[in-house]
């Protein structure tokens, strides 16, 4: 069975509530006819409730940019997976390189978050990717393998239908540099082969996104590769026309 392309916009630390509503309204209007791509947005926490209400009669998905592994307790500043579900989220992004680099997130912590999110009924977008120095040292696959093994330690084969892996080379995030389609495909194929070794044929249905300076001008070529099943879009998701163009580039055939 063909894998349905999946494109999510990670808005990061951008957009007030009013700005978020303006953007998501434009997306809702322009993407209403698109049914062959799974599309979602990940606003800041403060905008989730308002955006969820705006999307109530839409097929667009809503994602949190992070969550905690506990459902309640003395965890100041954290958000539980069930709280994301309560506000209308269907997905959560976990293990983004910015969380790993700036906030010290570990593979073990990401694994605990992934298990909690899946148990709460969320789909998980799990990010992996190497730094520039790791790529230059020929350590790309070793780094990705380590992140996959650690971050997915608690994931079972039955969870795969609600898992998306996002390959985001750190050196291409927000830098304007993009992995070539060939470079990206090589790592995506390796990820699929690695997960096939663990989960068997179920990995053939797993969707793997590319992220890292995806733009309207490079999206189609990237997503035409055999093992690239969509995109996790950063900066280009902040402009409706750019994001819409990327979504349309992901449409099959």
Helices and strands as residue ranges (DSSP letters): E 5-10, H 17-30, E 37-42, H 45-54, E 61-64, H 81-87, E 91-94, H 97-103, H 107-119, E 123-128, H 132-136, H 140-151, G 157-162, E 163-168, G 170-172, H 181-199, G 200-205, E 207-211, H 216-223, E 230-233, G 235-238, H 240-249
